[in-house]
Amino acid sequence: MTQNNLITIVTMWNKVNELSRENLSQQQIAIKLGIHRDTVRRYQMMSESEFNEHLHREARRHPCKLDPYRDFIVDQLVAAPFLSSAQILDHLKEHFPDLPSVSERTVYNVVRRIREEEDIAKEAEPGRSFSHVEDGDWGERAQVDYGEKWMRTAAGRQIKAYFFAMELERSRYKFVFLQNVPFTAKTTVYAHHLAFKYFGGMPRKVVYDQDKKMLTSENYGDYLMTEEFASYVASAGFEPVFCMAADPQSKGRIERTVRFVKDNFLKGRKYVNIATLNEEAIGWLERTGNGKRHAMTHEVPSEQFKIEREHLLPYGLRLDEPEAEAREYNVRKDNTLMYRSNTYSLPLGTYDGPGTKVLVVKNMDLNELEIYAPKDFSLITRHDICPLKGKHISKEGHASSRRHDLLESEKHLRTFFGQWADDSVLTVFLAAIRKDRPRYYPKTVLAMDRIFTRMDKTLAEKVLRDCLGRKMYNANRMAETAETAQKNAGSLPTRTVPAALPNGLRQDDITPSKRSMADYDDIINGGTRL
């Protein structure tokens, strides 16, 4: 331990004891000093002689092979306190190829000591139990399952990673393939192809859940596979085995592997792109997934695989990578997209100006359109595919007709003025209206659309700036100002005819007549009578 660390520990111990004498609770002391309550409790339980003995032990501690990597370990634990010592070891191997040989127990002790010194508590998570599955013959069976995990990009945006995992039962040798969109029958077939290429062969049987990507129906043991998957199974020559419903014990090993991928590989890892993530997965498999001694067998899967590989069936199929099933579609101004002569609604605000696009995945198994945001592949909405033509398919919660009209007016104004930036005059003006009179915001925007878009653009911009400067948020006053400006500019030769109201009346029919101020002056001065 460094001299600075010793000074820090002594200072903290003294502060804890000083505050304890002031009768502060452990929680209050922890908050005041910015440390964990367990650290406060540990210091309170130490007598002065016990504390001095603890310091001497720490001061005499011999240098450790991992001391040069202490800052890296601290950064990893601060960024992701839930990381285990096994994950820390994998991250060290990943970032430092010249890492000296070090035992797992040493890494565990170093991580535990750093947690105590830096007061980084590990987040507790509920456990999960798995049933034991008897070992089969070499090359006999593999198990398959799927998983998903939310990740974060460097910018802090969330994205969900979907993965396919296959494990050979006897050797525990694994393969993982990841996507940023859900798996379909076509990508499931391609994932099998990559797994068998990775293994250099295939087992005689593969065990699955009753998944819709592979099955269309099940009737007491009679399974009907999807056309895509059935064709692949027939060509490859292995036997698919489907578990009974709600029977995870039938494939308990792959259940554990899915959790291993989530908690050891994906947890705390930053997402860059899907290609990089798959490259990192192969590296993780070589270092940890297949390169680390198995907790139950006490054997290294990569060593056991050398035996199992000789018992695998040959695999010689050639499959091209499937075309991207997520295709780009333009978002229309009314927050819809056109798909095979039908329009499908999107949530209000999806349209973000010209060039707005979404990614559409056609899920043939469920006969659905899955619509994703192109930036982070987050799911926007789903729609059942309509077999008819010329229909509008809407969804509850998307834009209503009234909100649709408001959105159209806002977009019309932005298009007319050419102002889409967040700091534009129009954006600032609309925000001011929404804040000043939110109840009348929709009506005011609809009126502004009628008022400004019928004017010369240069003159309209001048009026808009004038209204903003005078904080004029009333639609009638805007109309008067616009009319005056057009008269002064000579662009309003005649008075426009008032628009008809819904009940058939004209605006002039319900607007009271106005007297001039001169009439009231005459009355006050004893002149003209009312």
C-alpha positions as CSV (number, residue, x, y, z in Angstrom):
1,M,0.0,0.0,0.0
2,T,1.3,3.5,-0.9
3,Q,2.0,6.1,1.7
4,N,-0.9,8.3,0.4
5,N,-3.3,5.4,0.9
6,L,-2.1,4.9,4.5
7,I,-2.6,8.6,5.2
8,T,-6.1,8.4,3.7
9,I,-7.1,5.4,5.9
10,V,-5.7,7.0,9.1
11,T,-7.5,10.3,8.3
12,M,-10.8,8.5,7.6
13,W,-10.6,6.4,10.8
14,N,-10.0,9.5,12.9
15,K,-13.0,11.3,11.3
16,V,-15.3,8.4,11.8
17,N,-14.4,8.2,15.5
18,E,-14.7,12.0,16.0
19,L,-18.2,12.0,14.5
20,S,-19.2,8.9,16.5
21,R,-18.4,10.8,19.7
22,E,-20.8,13.4,18.5
23,N,-23.5,10.7,18.6
24,L,-24.1,10.7,14.8
25,S,-25.6,7.5,13.4
26,Q,-23.7,5.3,11.0
27,Q,-25.9,6.5,8.1
28,Q,-25.3,10.1,9.0
29,I,-21.5,9.6,9.2
30,A,-21.5,7.7,5.9
31,I,-23.4,10.6,4.2
32,K,-21.2,13.3,5.7
33,L,-17.9,11.6,4.7
34,G,-19.1,10.2,1.4
35,I,-18.3,6.6,2.3
36,H,-20.3,3.4,2.6
37,R,-22.0,2.6,5.9
38,D,-20.2,-0.8,6.1
39,T,-16.9,1.1,6.1
40,V,-18.2,3.2,9.0
41,R,-19.2,0.1,10.9
42,R,-15.9,-1.6,10.4
43,Y,-13.9,1.4,11.6
44,Q,-16.2,1.8,14.7
45,M,-15.6,-1.8,15.7
46,M,-11.7,-1.4,15.6
47,S,-9.9,-0.4,18.7
48,E,-6.9,1.8,18.4
49,S,-4.5,-1.2,18.8
50,E,-6.5,-3.2,16.3
51,F,-6.4,-0.3,13.8
52,N,-2.6,0.1,14.2
53,E,-2.1,-3.6,13.7
54,H,-4.2,-3.4,10.5
55,L,-2.1,-0.5,9.3
56,H,1.1,-2.4,9.9
57,R,-0.2,-5.4,8.0
58,E,-1.1,-3.2,5.1
59,A,2.3,-1.4,5.2
60,R,4.2,-4.7,5.1
61,R,2.2,-6.0,2.2
62,H,4.5,-7.1,-0.7
63,P,4.1,-5.6,-4.1
64,C,1.6,-7.4,-6.3
65,K,1.8,-8.2,-10.0
66,L,-1.5,-6.2,-10.5
67,D,-0.3,-3.0,-8.8
68,P,0.6,-1.4,-12.2
69,Y,-3.0,-2.0,-13.3
70,R,-4.6,-0.6,-10.2
71,D,-5.9,2.6,-11.9
72,F,-7.5,0.5,-14.7
73,I,-9.2,-1.8,-12.2
74,V,-10.5,1.2,-10.2
75,D,-11.9,2.8,-13.4
76,Q,-13.6,-0.4,-14.3
77,L,-15.2,-0.8,-10.8
78,V,-16.3,2.9,-10.6
79,A,-17.9,2.7,-14.1
80,A,-19.6,-0.6,-13.4
81,P,-19.6,-1.6,-9.6
82,F,-21.4,-4.9,-10.4
83,L,-18.4,-6.4,-12.2
84,S,-17.0,-9.6,-10.7
85,S,-13.4,-10.4,-10.3
86,A,-13.7,-12.9,-13.2
87,Q,-14.9,-10.1,-15.5
88,I,-12.1,-7.8,-14.3
89,L,-9.6,-10.6,-15.2
90,D,-11.2,-10.9,-18.7
91,H,-11.0,-7.1,-19.2
92,L,-7.4,-7.0,-18.1
93,K,-6.5,-9.8,-20.7
94,E,-8.5,-7.9,-23.4
95,H,-6.8,-4.5,-22.8
96,F,-3.3,-5.7,-21.8
97,P,-2.0,-8.5,-24.1
98,D,1.3,-8.6,-22.1
99,L,-0.5,-9.1,-18.8
100,P,1.7,-11.4,-16.5
101,S,0.3,-14.7,-15.5
102,V,-1.8,-14.3,-12.4
103,S,-4.2,-16.6,-10.6
104,E,-7.9,-16.0,-10.3
105,R,-7.5,-16.0,-6.5
106,T,-5.0,-13.1,-6.7
107,V,-7.4,-11.1,-8.9
108,Y,-10.2,-11.8,-6.4
109,N,-8.1,-10.6,-3.5
110,V,-6.9,-7.5,-5.4
111,V,-10.5,-6.5,-6.4
112,R,-11.8,-7.1,-2.9
113,R,-9.0,-4.9,-1.4
114,I,-9.6,-2.1,-4.0
115,R,-13.3,-2.2,-3.2
116,E,-12.5,-1.7,0.5
117,E,-9.9,1.0,-0.1
118,E,-12.0,2.9,-2.6
119,D,-15.3,2.1,-0.9
120,I,-16.9,0.6,-4.0
121,A,-19.7,-1.7,-2.9
122,K,-20.7,-4.6,-5.2
123,E,-24.3,-4.6,-6.3
124,A,-26.0,-7.7,-5.1
125,E,-28.1,-9.7,-7.6
126,P,-30.6,-12.5,-7.1
127,G,-29.3,-16.0,-7.9
128,R,-30.7,-18.5,-10.3
129,S,-30.7,-22.3,-10.0
130,F,-30.1,-24.8,-12.8
131,S,-30.7,-28.5,-13.0
132,H,-27.9,-31.0,-13.7
133,V,-27.9,-32.6,-17.1
134,E,-26.1,-35.9,-17.6
135,D,-23.1,-35.9,-20.0
136,G,-23.8,-37.4,-23.4
137,D,-21.4,-39.0,-25.8
138,W,-18.8,-37.0,-27.6
139,G,-20.3,-35.1,-30.6
140,E,-23.8,-36.3,-29.6
141,R,-25.7,-33.1,-28.7
142,A,-25.6,-29.4,-28.6
143,Q,-28.0,-26.9,-26.9
144,V,-29.3,-23.6,-28.4
145,D,-30.9,-20.6,-26.8
146,Y,-31.3,-16.9,-27.3
147,G,-30.8,-13.9,-25.0
148,E,-30.9,-10.1,-25.0
149,K,-29.3,-7.4,-23.0
150,W,-29.5,-3.6,-22.9
151,M,-26.2,-1.9,-23.5
152,R,-25.0,1.7,-23.6
153,T,-23.1,3.5,-26.3
154,A,-20.2,5.9,-25.5
155,A,-22.8,8.7,-25.7
156,G,-24.9,7.1,-23.0
157,R,-27.7,6.0,-25.4
158,Q,-29.3,2.6,-24.7
159,I,-29.4,-0.2,-27.3
160,K,-30.5,-3.8,-27.0
161,A,-28.2,-6.6,-28.2
162,Y,-29.8,-9.9,-29.2
163,F,-27.7,-13.0,-29.3
164,F,-27.8,-16.7,-30.3
165,A,-25.8,-19.1,-28.2
166,M,-24.9,-22.8,-29.0
167,E,-22.9,-25.1,-26.6
168,L,-21.7,-28.6,-27.2
169,E,-22.9,-30.6,-24.2
170,R,-19.9,-32.8,-23.6
171,S,-17.0,-30.4,-24.0
172,R,-18.9,-27.2,-23.0
173,Y,-17.4,-25.5,-26.1
174,K,-19.5,-22.4,-27.0
175,F,-20.4,-20.1,-29.8
176,V,-22.1,-16.7,-29.7
177,F,-23.5,-14.6,-32.5
178,L,-25.1,-11.1,-31.9
179,Q,-27.5,-8.8,-33.7
180,N,-29.0,-5.4,-33.0
181,V,-32.4,-6.6,-34.3
182,P,-34.4,-9.6,-33.1
183,F,-33.7,-13.0,-34.7
184,T,-36.0,-14.4,-37.4
185,A,-36.1,-17.8,-39.1
186,K,-33.6,-16.6,-41.7
187,T,-31.0,-15.2,-39.3
188,T,-31.5,-18.2,-37.1
189,V,-30.4,-20.5,-39.9
190,Y,-27.4,-18.2,-40.6
191,A,-26.4,-18.3,-36.9
192,H,-26.4,-22.1,-37.0
193,H,-24.2,-22.0,-40.2
194,L,-21.7,-19.7,-38.4
195,A,-21.7,-22.0,-35.3
196,F,-21.0,-25.1,-37.3
197,K,-18.3,-23.4,-39.2
198,Y,-16.8,-22.2,-35.9
199,F,-16.9,-25.8,-34.6
200,G,-15.6,-27.3,-37.8
201,G,-18.5,-29.8,-37.8
202,M,-21.9,-30.4,-36.2
203,P,-23.4,-32.6,-33.5
204,R,-25.9,-35.3,-34.3
205,K,-28.7,-33.6,-32.3
206,V,-29.4,-30.0,-31.3
207,V,-31.8,-29.2,-28.4
208,Y,-34.2,-26.2,-28.6
209,D,-37.0,-24.5,-26.8
210,Q,-40.3,-24.4,-28.7
211,D,-39.5,-21.1,-30.4
212,K,-41.6,-19.5,-33.2
213,K,-38.4,-18.9,-35.2
214,M,-38.2,-22.6,-35.8
215,L,-41.7,-24.0,-35.1
216,T,-45.1,-22.9,-36.4
217,S,-47.1,-25.3,-34.2
218,E,-46.9,-28.2,-31.7
219,N,-49.5,-30.8,-31.1
220,Y,-48.5,-33.2,-28.2
221,G,-45.1,-33.9,-29.7
222,D,-45.9,-33.5,-33.4
223,Y,-43.8,-30.4,-34.3
224,L,-44.3,-28.4,-37.5
225,M,-41.1,-26.5,-38.3
226,T,-41.0,-23.2,-40.3
227,E,-40.3,-23.7,-44.0
228,E,-36.9,-21.9,-43.8
229,F,-35.7,-23.9,-40.8
230,A,-37.0,-27.3,-42.0
231,S,-35.2,-26.8,-45.4
232,Y,-32.0,-26.1,-43.6
233,V,-32.3,-29.1,-41.2
234,A,-32.9,-31.4,-44.2
235,S,-29.8,-30.0,-46.0
236,A,-27.5,-30.1,-43.0
237,G,-28.5,-33.5,-41.7
238,F,-28.7,-33.0,-37.9
239,E,-31.7,-33.9,-35.8
240,P,-33.6,-31.1,-34.0
241,V,-34.9,-32.0,-30.5
242,F,-37.6,-29.6,-29.0
243,C,-38.1,-29.4,-25.3
244,M,-41.5,-29.6,-23.7
245,A,-43.1,-26.3,-22.9
246,A,-41.9,-24.7,-19.5
247,D,-39.1,-27.3,-19.2
248,P,-35.8,-25.4,-19.0
249,Q,-34.2,-28.3,-17.2
250,S,-34.0,-30.1,-20.5
251,K,-31.3,-27.6,-21.6
252,G,-30.0,-26.3,-18.3
253,R,-26.5,-25.9,-19.6
254,I,-27.3,-23.4,-22.3
255,E,-29.5,-21.5,-19.8
256,R,-26.4,-21.0,-17.7
257,T,-24.4,-20.1,-20.7
258,V,-26.9,-17.4,-21.7
259,R,-26.5,-15.9,-18.2
260,F,-22.7,-16.2,-18.5
261,V,-22.8,-14.2,-21.8
262,K,-25.0,-11.5,-20.2
263,D,-23.2,-11.1,-16.9
264,N,-19.6,-11.8,-18.0
265,F,-19.3,-10.5,-21.6
266,L,-22.1,-8.0,-22.1
267,K,-22.5,-6.5,-18.7
268,G,-20.6,-3.2,-18.4
269,R,-19.4,-3.3,-22.0
270,K,-19.8,-0.2,-24.3
271,Y,-21.6,-0.8,-27.6
272,V,-19.7,0.5,-30.7
273,N,-21.4,-1.3,-33.6
274,I,-22.6,-4.9,-34.2
275,A,-19.5,-5.9,-36.2
276,T,-17.2,-4.8,-33.4
277,L,-19.4,-6.5,-30.8
278,N,-19.1,-9.9,-32.7
279,E,-15.4,-9.5,-33.0
280,E,-15.2,-8.8,-29.2
281,A,-17.4,-11.9,-28.6
282,I,-14.9,-14.2,-30.4
283,G,-12.1,-12.8,-28.4
284,W,-14.1,-13.3,-25.2
285,L,-14.8,-16.9,-26.2
286,E,-11.1,-17.6,-26.8
287,R,-10.0,-16.0,-23.5
288,T,-12.9,-16.8,-21.1
289,G,-15.9,-18.5,-22.6
290,N,-13.9,-21.5,-23.9
291,G,-10.4,-20.7,-22.5
292,K,-11.3,-20.7,-18.8
293,R,-11.6,-23.8,-16.6
294,H,-15.2,-24.8,-16.3
295,A,-16.6,-24.4,-12.7
296,M,-18.4,-27.8,-12.7
297,T,-16.1,-30.1,-14.9
298,H,-12.8,-28.4,-13.8
299,E,-11.7,-28.8,-17.4
300,V,-10.9,-26.1,-20.0
301,P,-13.6,-26.3,-22.8
302,S,-11.1,-25.5,-25.5
303,E,-8.9,-28.5,-24.4
304,Q,-11.9,-30.8,-24.2
305,F,-13.1,-29.7,-27.6
306,K,-9.9,-31.1,-29.2
307,I,-11.4,-34.5,-28.4
308,E,-15.0,-33.7,-29.3
309,R,-14.1,-32.2,-32.6
310,E,-13.0,-35.6,-33.9
311,H,-16.6,-37.0,-33.2
312,L,-18.6,-34.2,-35.0
313,L,-20.4,-34.8,-38.2
314,P,-18.9,-33.1,-41.3
315,Y,-20.5,-29.8,-42.3
316,G,-20.0,-28.6,-45.9
317,L,-23.0,-26.3,-46.6
318,R,-22.3,-22.8,-48.1
319,L,-24.6,-20.0,-47.1
320,D,-24.4,-16.4,-47.9
321,E,-25.0,-13.8,-45.3
322,P,-28.7,-12.9,-45.5
323,E,-29.6,-9.5,-46.9
324,A,-30.3,-6.9,-44.3
325,E,-33.8,-7.6,-43.2
326,A,-34.1,-4.1,-41.7
327,R,-34.8,-1.8,-44.7
328,E,-34.9,2.0,-44.5
329,Y,-38.2,3.7,-45.2
330,N,-38.9,7.4,-45.4
331,V,-41.2,9.0,-42.7
332,R,-43.9,11.1,-44.2
333,K,-44.8,14.5,-42.8
334,D,-48.0,13.1,-41.2
335,N,-45.9,10.6,-39.2
336,T,-46.7,7.6,-41.3
337,L,-44.7,5.3,-43.6
338,M,-45.8,3.8,-46.9
339,Y,-45.4,0.0,-47.1
340,R,-46.8,-1.9,-50.1
341,S,-49.5,0.7,-50.9
342,N,-50.7,1.0,-47.3
343,T,-49.8,3.7,-44.7
344,Y,-48.9,2.7,-41.2
345,S,-49.0,5.2,-38.3
346,L,-46.0,6.2,-36.2
347,P,-45.9,8.0,-32.9
348,L,-46.4,11.8,-33.0
349,G,-43.0,13.5,-33.4
350,T,-41.3,10.7,-35.3
351,Y,-41.0,12.9,-38.4
352,D,-38.1,15.3,-37.8
353,G,-37.8,17.2,-41.0
354,P,-37.0,16.1,-44.6
355,G,-34.9,13.0,-44.8
356,T,-36.3,11.4,-41.6
357,K,-36.0,7.6,-41.9
358,V,-36.9,4.5,-39.9
359,L,-35.8,0.8,-40.2
360,V,-38.5,-1.7,-40.9
361,V,-38.1,-5.5,-40.2
362,K,-40.7,-7.8,-41.7
363,N,-41.3,-10.6,-39.2
364,M,-42.9,-13.3,-41.3
365,D,-43.3,-15.6,-38.3
366,L,-45.7,-13.2,-36.6
367,N,-46.9,-11.4,-39.8
368,E,-45.7,-8.1,-38.3
369,L,-43.8,-5.0,-39.2
370,E,-41.2,-4.1,-36.6
371,I,-40.2,-0.4,-36.9
372,Y,-36.9,0.7,-35.3
373,A,-35.0,4.1,-34.9
374,P,-31.9,4.0,-37.2
375,K,-29.7,5.8,-34.7
376,D,-29.8,3.2,-31.8
377,F,-32.1,0.5,-33.2
378,S,-34.6,1.1,-30.4
379,L,-38.1,-0.3,-31.2
380,I,-40.6,2.4,-32.1
381,T,-43.7,0.4,-32.8
382,R,-45.2,-2.8,-34.3
383,H,-48.0,-3.2,-36.8
384,D,-49.8,-6.3,-38.1
385,I,-49.3,-6.4,-41.9
386,C,-52.4,-5.6,-43.8
387,P,-53.1,-7.9,-46.8
388,L,-55.3,-5.2,-48.5
389,K,-54.2,-2.2,-50.5
390,G,-54.8,1.5,-50.0
391,K,-55.6,1.3,-46.3
392,H,-54.4,3.4,-43.4
393,I,-53.3,1.2,-40.4
394,S,-53.3,3.2,-37.2
395,K,-52.5,2.3,-33.6
396,E,-53.9,3.7,-30.4
397,G,-51.6,6.3,-28.9
398,H,-50.3,7.6,-32.2
399,A,-51.3,11.0,-33.5
400,S,-55.0,11.9,-33.3
401,S,-56.7,13.9,-36.1
402,R,-56.6,17.1,-34.0
403,R,-52.9,16.6,-33.1
404,H,-52.3,15.6,-36.7
405,D,-53.6,19.0,-37.9
406,L,-51.4,20.8,-35.3
407,L,-48.3,18.9,-36.4
408,E,-49.1,19.6,-40.0
409,S,-49.4,23.3,-39.3
410,E,-46.1,23.4,-37.4
411,K,-44.3,21.6,-40.2
412,H,-45.9,23.8,-42.8
413,L,-44.7,26.9,-40.9
414,R,-41.1,25.5,-40.6
415,T,-41.1,24.6,-44.3
416,F,-42.4,28.0,-45.3
417,F,-39.8,29.9,-43.2
418,G,-37.1,27.3,-43.7
419,Q,-36.4,27.3,-40.0
420,W,-35.8,23.9,-38.5
421,A,-33.1,24.7,-35.9
422,D,-33.8,24.7,-32.2
423,D,-32.6,28.3,-31.9
424,S,-34.5,29.7,-34.9
425,V,-36.9,32.6,-34.5
426,L,-39.9,30.4,-35.2
427,T,-38.9,27.8,-32.7
428,V,-38.4,30.4,-30.0
429,F,-41.7,32.1,-30.8
430,L,-43.6,28.8,-30.7
431,A,-42.0,27.9,-27.4
432,A,-43.0,31.3,-26.0
433,I,-46.6,30.8,-27.1
434,R,-46.7,27.3,-25.5
435,K,-45.4,28.7,-22.2
436,D,-47.5,31.9,-22.2
437,R,-50.9,30.4,-23.2
438,P,-50.7,26.6,-23.5
439,R,-54.4,26.2,-23.6
440,Y,-54.6,28.2,-26.9
441,Y,-51.4,26.9,-28.4
442,P,-53.1,24.6,-31.0
443,K,-55.6,27.3,-32.2
444,T,-52.8,29.9,-32.3
445,V,-50.5,27.7,-34.4
446,L,-53.3,26.9,-36.9
447,A,-54.1,30.6,-37.2
448,M,-50.4,31.4,-37.7
449,D,-50.3,28.9,-40.6
450,R,-53.2,30.7,-42.3
451,I,-51.8,34.2,-41.6
452,F,-48.1,33.9,-42.4
453,T,-48.0,31.3,-45.2
454,R,-50.2,33.5,-47.4
455,M,-47.7,36.4,-47.2
456,D,-44.5,37.3,-49.0
457,K,-41.8,35.3,-47.1
458,T,-39.5,38.3,-46.5
459,L,-42.4,40.4,-45.1
460,A,-43.7,37.4,-43.1
461,E,-40.3,37.0,-41.4
462,K,-40.3,40.7,-40.6
463,V,-43.8,40.5,-39.0
464,L,-42.7,37.3,-37.1
465,R,-39.7,39.1,-35.6
466,D,-41.9,42.1,-34.7
467,C,-44.4,39.9,-32.9
468,L,-41.7,38.1,-31.0
469,G,-40.1,41.3,-30.0
470,R,-43.4,42.8,-28.7
471,K,-44.4,39.4,-27.1
472,M,-47.5,39.4,-29.2
473,Y,-49.0,35.9,-28.8
474,N,-52.6,36.7,-29.6
475,A,-53.6,35.4,-33.1
476,N,-56.1,38.2,-33.8
477,R,-53.4,40.9,-33.0
478,M,-50.9,38.9,-35.3
479,A,-53.5,39.0,-38.1
480,E,-54.0,42.8,-37.6
481,T,-50.2,43.4,-37.6
482,A,-49.8,41.2,-40.7
483,E,-52.6,43.1,-42.5
484,T,-51.1,46.5,-41.6
485,A,-47.7,45.4,-42.8
486,Q,-49.1,44.2,-46.1
487,K,-51.0,47.5,-46.6
488,N,-47.9,49.5,-46.0
489,A,-46.0,47.3,-48.4
490,G,-48.7,47.7,-51.0
491,S,-49.2,43.9,-51.2
492,L,-52.8,43.9,-49.9
493,P,-55.0,45.7,-52.5
494,T,-58.3,44.4,-51.3
495,R,-59.7,43.2,-48.0
496,T,-60.0,39.4,-47.7
497,V,-63.4,37.9,-47.4
498,P,-64.0,36.6,-43.8
499,A,-64.0,32.8,-43.6
500,A,-67.2,30.9,-42.8
501,L,-67.6,29.4,-39.4
502,P,-68.7,25.8,-38.9
503,N,-72.3,26.9,-38.1
504,G,-72.6,28.8,-41.4
505,L,-72.1,32.3,-40.0
506,R,-69.4,34.6,-41.0
507,Q,-66.9,36.2,-38.5
508,D,-68.5,39.6,-39.2
509,D,-71.9,38.3,-38.1
510,I,-70.7,37.6,-34.6
511,T,-68.1,40.4,-34.1
512,P,-69.5,43.5,-32.4
513,S,-69.2,46.8,-34.2
514,K,-66.6,49.2,-32.9
515,R,-66.9,53.0,-32.5
516,S,-64.0,55.3,-33.1
517,M,-62.4,57.2,-30.2
518,A,-63.7,60.5,-31.7
519,D,-67.4,59.4,-31.0
520,Y,-66.5,59.0,-27.3
521,D,-64.7,62.4,-27.2
522,D,-67.9,64.1,-28.5
523,I,-70.0,62.4,-25.8
524,I,-67.7,63.4,-23.0
525,N,-67.5,67.0,-24.3
526,G,-71.3,67.2,-24.6
527,G,-71.4,66.7,-28.4
528,T,-73.0,64.0,-30.3
529,R,-75.4,61.8,-28.4
530,L,-75.4,58.0,-28.5
